[in-house]
Amino acid sequence: MASSLTNFTDEARIALDTLSGRAAGLFSPSLRLGVTGLSRAGKTVFISALVHNLIHGGRLPLFEAQKSGRIARAFLEEQPDDAVPRFQYEDHVAALVNDRVWPDSTRAISELRLTIEYESASGWNRLFSAGKLSIDIVDYPGEWLLDLPLLGKSFADFSREAVELAALPVRSDLSQAWRELASTVNPDADADEMTARRLAESFAAYLKACKLDDRALSTLPPGRFLMPGDLEGSPALTFAPLMTLAQGRPRSGSLQAMMERRYEAYKTHVVKPFFREHIARLDRQIVLIDAMQALNAGPAAMADLERAVTEILSCFRPGRGNFLTDFFSRRIDRILVAATKADHLHHESHDRLQAIVRRLTDRAVARANFSGAAVDVVAMAAVRSTREGTVKQGRETLPVIIGTPLKGEKINGETFDGKTETAIFPGDLPEKVDAVFDSSGSPPDSTEPAVRFVRFRPPKLERTAEGVTLSLPHIRLDRALQFLIGDHLA
């Protein structure tokens, strides 16, 4: 699908950008790693933990280059893209380590360059390799990525799909106000700014309600309606799908003509530059998903998450190039889909969480007709906020997780103060993967979720006998690193 997102002019500009970047990297090898995910999936925490563990020599037994002692050092350098905001690593780590609060989530695109000096495991490679790799980490909201399929859709397509989604049982009550307002609008009426504004605000309010914990829905384009950035209030965001459309070409000066024009402007001036300047330049990609939140919300949320992952995969440019084509075109050859917050479950359920995500990903790959890149899945926690233990309940011994719930979190009517550590039995995920999937779009309260979790504060870091603070603890961050960059350090 990615090929349908661009025209000849776009591809020419992408080729020129790629050639310029490759030429600059001939004597300084680099890898562009995209990090995305839907809101609260943990993008900021993932990047902060990845950099912190590499800089501070964290415990990464499955990351071969680190395990074998071949990494001399890792350090931050000035990023190559001056027009892109820098990922504020230092601020985020200070929030995690010093304040024990989760850093602010991704609201716009940002970038960070991490350089690794290493010794190749191959004698042949040591002769020809610089022993240095710069990783340009590009952090961007998954909500923006879900806009890319709009490039291949007309306003009529967009309107039809939006109306169909809004009518699903899991969304119908949330979209009712917008649907009632939209049903009163005549698309052939004269264009009116206040009508357009009321429709856009009502549609955006419906999308925002879909994101709340009790629904945890994921497929919510246009993404800038949720995260407008510097476009808030602009005409490019003052449009909405229409319930009914005029036959044939809309009348010039009509409301439908205005909506179509602004929809096309949104694609041209917002979505297409994002694809050309960022997505088309990636080499590797990790997609973080909060499967736990979707599991909590029920089968309809899981079905919607699968729909979102399908849309995301369809936007990438997968494939393996060769020495010649790589100078003109970048292709993503490895994608990792990571279920975050595995520390909210006992390790006995980690394999089940991973199986659920693999099933979701395999179905999304098939639906997106996606091929040409290696795709893997992992259940992980970039920062582990709990530890494990057991408690006695009568004659039964229960596996529990131990941590400090965030202030305001509730368990069985008890509200936590953000300071008290507690042991929690999180429940078990179902053994049969099919039990959590249901594409019928049933209401969220129709099935009792298999697990209920609360959110915890970041952990208090351990110190050595010499007073040295250890790196951020994690679950399978090393496995993620090995898949994403391990081969470039071989």
N, C-alpha and C positions, 0 to 999 in steps of 0.2 A: 504493500500500500504506500510505502514511503516514496516510491517513484512518482506516484500520482500527486504528491504534495508540491512538486516543483515543476517549472517550465524550463525551456532551453536557457533563458537568461539567468535564472536562478542557478542552474547547474554550472554555467560558465563562471559565475561569481564564486560558487563553492570551489570549483577547480582552481581558480586563481588564489583564493584564500589558502587552500590546502597546499598548493605549490610553494607559496610564500612561507608557510609554516614549516614545511618539510625542509626547505633550503636552510632555514634558520636552525633546524635541529640536526643537520648533518654531523656537526661536530659536538653536539650536546643532545643526546637522545632523550626523547620525552614521550610520555604516555598520557593521553587525556582520559580521565576517569570521570564519568558522569554519575552523580549520586542524586537519585530522586525517590519520591514516595509521596503518598497522599498525606495530608496534614496529620501531625502527631505520630507519624510512623517512626520518627527518631533520626532524621537526616543529620541534624546539627550534632546530636550526641554521637552518631556513628563517625562522622568526620573528626570530631574532637578526640574521640577514643583512639581511632586509627593513628592519628598523628602523635598523640601523647605516648602510645605504646611503642611506636617506632623510634621516637626521639629519646625516650627514657629506657629503652631496652626492656620492654615489657615481657611478660611470660606468654610466649607464642610458640608452643611446642609443635603445632602443625604447620607453621610457616617455615619452610625448609631452610631458606637463606638465613633466617635468624637462628634457628635451632642449630645449624652447623657452624655458626660463628663467622659466616662470610660477610656480614654487614659490618663495615667499619664505623659508619656513623650515618645518622639521618638528621637533616636540618631544614629549616624553612628558608626559602629564597624569595626574592621579589618576583611577583607573578608577571607573565609576559603580556597580559591584556590590561592596558592602562584604563580602558573605558569600563571595565567590569569591577564592581565593588569587591574589596578583599573580604574573605571569610574571616571573621574576627575570632580567630582561634584562641588567643590569649584571654579574651573576655569570657568566652564560653568555658574554658578550662577553670578559670577562677571561680565561676559560678558553681561548677561541679565539685571542685576540690575544696575551696575555701568556704563557700556559703552552703554547700550541699543542697543546691536548688537546681532544677533543670533549666538549661538556658532557653532563651526565646527561640521559637520555631522559625523556620525559613519563611520569609515573606517575599523575597525577590531572589534574583540570581546573584551568586557570589563565587569567588574562586580563590584557590590557595595553591602555591607550588611547594611541594615537598621533594627534596633531593636526597637520594640514597647513594652512598658510596659503598661499593661492595667488591668482592672478589668472585669471579665466575668459578663455578664448579668444574668447568671444562678447561683443560690446558689450551686447547685450540682457541676457545673464546677469549682466554686471557691475553692471547697474542693480538687480537684484533678489536677487542672491546675496550671502551674507555673505563669500564668499571664504575660507571656513574649513570644513574637514571633519574630524570626529573619527572615527577608525577603531578600533573596539573589537575587538581580536584575541582570539578565544576558542580556546584550545589544549586539545584533549581527546584521549584515547587512542582509536584506531580500534577497539581490542578492545571498548570499551564500546559503540561505535556498533553493532557486530555483534550486540549483545544486543537491539536494538530489534525485530527481526522476531519475537522470542519473545513480544511483547505480543499477537500475533495467533495464537499457537499454544498448544494445550492441552499438558498434561504428556505425554499419549499421543503427540501429534505430535512433541514435543521428543525423547522417548525413541526413537521409531521412526527419526527422521532421524539421531540420534546413533549408533544402532546401525548404520545403513546406511553412514554415513561411516566409522565405525571399522573396518568390514569391507573397505574399499577396499584394494587391494594396497599402495598407498603408505603406509597407516596400520596395516595388520593386525598387523605385528610389534610396533609401538609400543603398540597397544591390547590386546595379548594378555593381559597381567596383569589389566587391568580387566575384560575380557570373561570371563575364566575365573572371577574373583571374582563378577561379576554373575550368571553362569549358575548359581551355587550358591544364589542368594537366592530365597526364596519370597516373592512380593509380598504374600501374604495372611498371612504370619507377623506376630506381634506387633511393633509398632514398637520398635526397639532403637537407642539412641543410638550405641553402638559400631559396629554394622553400618552405620549411616548415615555415620558418620565414615570408616570404612574404604573404603566405596564412593566417597565424595566425594574423599578423598585420592588414591585410585588413579586416578579419572577425571581429576583435576587434573594428576597426574603424566604421564598420557598426553598431555594437551593441551600441557603444557610441552615434552615431547619432540618434539612436532610442529613446534614453533617453531624448533628448532635448525637450524643452517646446512645440514646435509646433507639436510633435508627442506624447510625453509622454507615450511611450510604456513600458510595465512592464515585459513581459516574454522574458528574455534575457540571458539564460544560454549559456556558463559557467560563473558563477558570478564572478570568480576571473579574468576574462578578463576585467571586469569593475573596480574591486577593488582588484588588485593583492597582495597588502600588501608586505611581504618580499619575495614573489615568483616571482616578476617582472623579466623577462628575463630568467627564468629557463626553462629547457626542458619540465617540467611538464605543462607549459603554451604555449609551442611552438607546437601547433597542431591546426587543424581546420577540420570541416566536409568536405567531398569530394562530388562533384557533381555526379560522377560516381564511382562505386565500381567494383573491379574484381569479377568474378564468383568464388564461393567457397572460400577456404582459400587463403589469399593473399600470394604471393611469398615472401619467406624470403629475406630480404634486400631491398624490394620494398618500395616506398613512402607510400602506404597504410599500409603496415606492421608497418612502423615507426609511422604513425599517430595512428593506433590502439593501439600500445604499450604505447604511451604517454597518450592517452585517458584513458586507463586502469590504468596507474600510477597515473593520476590525481584523479581518483576515489579512488584508494587504499590509497594514501598518503596524500590527501587533503580533499576529501569529506567524506570518511568513518570515519576518526578520529573526524571530526567536529560533525558528527551525534552522535557517540558513547560517546564522552566526554562532549557534551553540550546538544543537543536536547533530547537525551534519558534520561536526568536527570531532566527534567522540570516537575513541578507540575501544573502550570497555565501559560497562554500565552495571550498576547495582540498583535494583528496584526494591525499596523497603516497603513492607506492608504490615499494617497492624491487624493481623488475622485475629488476635485475641479480642479486639473491640468488635469485629464483625461476628465472631462466634458468640459473644455476649448478646449481640442484638438479634441473633437468630438466622435461620436459613435464607430469608430474603436478603439480608445484608451480605451473606456469603455469595449468593448468586450475583448481586450487584458488584461485589469485589472482583469476581471472576470476569464480569463484563468490563470493568475498568482495566484489569490487567491485559485483557484481550486488546482493548483500544491502545494501551501503552505499547505493547509489543508491535502492533501494526504500524507505529510511527517511526520505529528505528530503521536504520539502514544496515541490515546484517550482511555478513559475508566475509570471505577471506580474499585479500588482494594478492598481488605479486609485486615484485620490485618496481616494475614500470607503473602499474595502475595506482600504487600507493602514493605516488607523487602528486596525483591529481584528484584522488578521491579517498576519503577515510571510510572505513566500514567497521562496524562493531562486531568483533568476532567472539566475544564472551559476554554473557549476561547472567548475573546472579539475582535470583529472586529470594529475598531474605525476610522471613517472618521474625519480627522484632519482639522484644519483651518476653523472651523465653524464661527469664528469671522469675516471671510471675507464676510459673508452673514448677512442680517438682520434676527432677530429671527423668523420672519414670514416664512422664507424658511427652517428653521432647520428641521422641521418635514419632508419636502420633501427630503432634503438631507439624512436624516435617512432612509426614505422609499426606496430611490434609493440604499443605501448600503445594506439594508435588502434584497432587491430583488437580488442584486448581490451575497450576501452571501448565500442566500437560494439556488440559482441556483448552486453556487460553491459546497455547501454541497452535493447536489444531484449528481452532476457530479463526485465528489471525492468519492462517496459512503461512506461518513463520518458519523460515529455514535459512541455513547458511551460517548460523552462529551456534556455539556451544551454550546451552542453557542449563544451569544447575540451581538447586534450591538448598536452603539451610535454615534451621531454626536457631536464632542467636539472640544475644543481648550484648550490644556494644559496650554498655556499662552495666555490670551486674549489681543490682541494688539489694539483693537478698542472699542469704545462705540457707543451707538445708539442715533439717534436724528431724527428730521424731518425738511424738508425744503419746502418752498412754491414755486411752479412753476405755475404761473398764478393762476387759481382757485384750482389747484390740490396740495395736500399735499403729499410729497413723503417721505417714510422711508429711512433713510440714515445711513451709518456707518461713524464714525469720527475717524481719526487716522493720523499718520505721515508716508506717503509712503517712502519706502527706496529710497536712492539717485539713480537717473537714471530711476526710474519707470515713465511710461508715461500714461497719460489719455487725450484723445482727442487732441493729439499733444502737450500737456504741459508736460514738463519734470521736475520732482521734485528734490529738493536739499537735501532731507533727514532731513530737519529741520522744514519744514512748515507743519502744521496740516491742513487737508482738510476734507470736507464732500463729500462722494461718494455714488451715487446710484448704487449698485452692480448688479441690475437686479433680476429677479425672476426665480427660477427653475421651470420647467414645472410641472403642477399638475399630469399629467399622467406619471407614471414611465416608461412605455414602450417606451416613446418618446426618451429616452437617450440611449437605447440599440439597437444595430443593429449588428448582427453577420456576416454580409456580407463582412466585411473588406473594407468598402468604403473609399476613400481618405479623409483626414482630412478636406478638404475645401468644402466637399459636403453638409455639414449641418452647418448652423450658430449656434455657441454655445449659450446656454441659458443665460449664465452669463460670464462676463469678470471681473477678479479680479486683483488687484495689491497687491504687498507685502508691509507690513507695518513694521516699527521698533517696537521693544518691548516697552511696555508702561512705562511711568514714574510712579514709585510706589508712592502710597499715603502714607502720614505720619499722625499719630495721633496728637492730641493737645500736647501730651507729647514728640513728636519727634520720636516716634517709627515707623520704616518702616514696613508697612503691607506686608503680604505674596503676592506672585504672583497671580494676578487675573486669572480666568479660566472660561470655560464653560463646565460643566458636568464632570469635573475631579472627583468630589465626587461620581458621579454615577458609573464611571469606577472603583474606589477604592472599592465601596461597592460590586460590582459583583466579583472582582478579589480576595479580601482578607477579605471581611466583615464577612463571615461565620466562619473564623478562629479566629475572635475576639468576637464571640457571647458569 
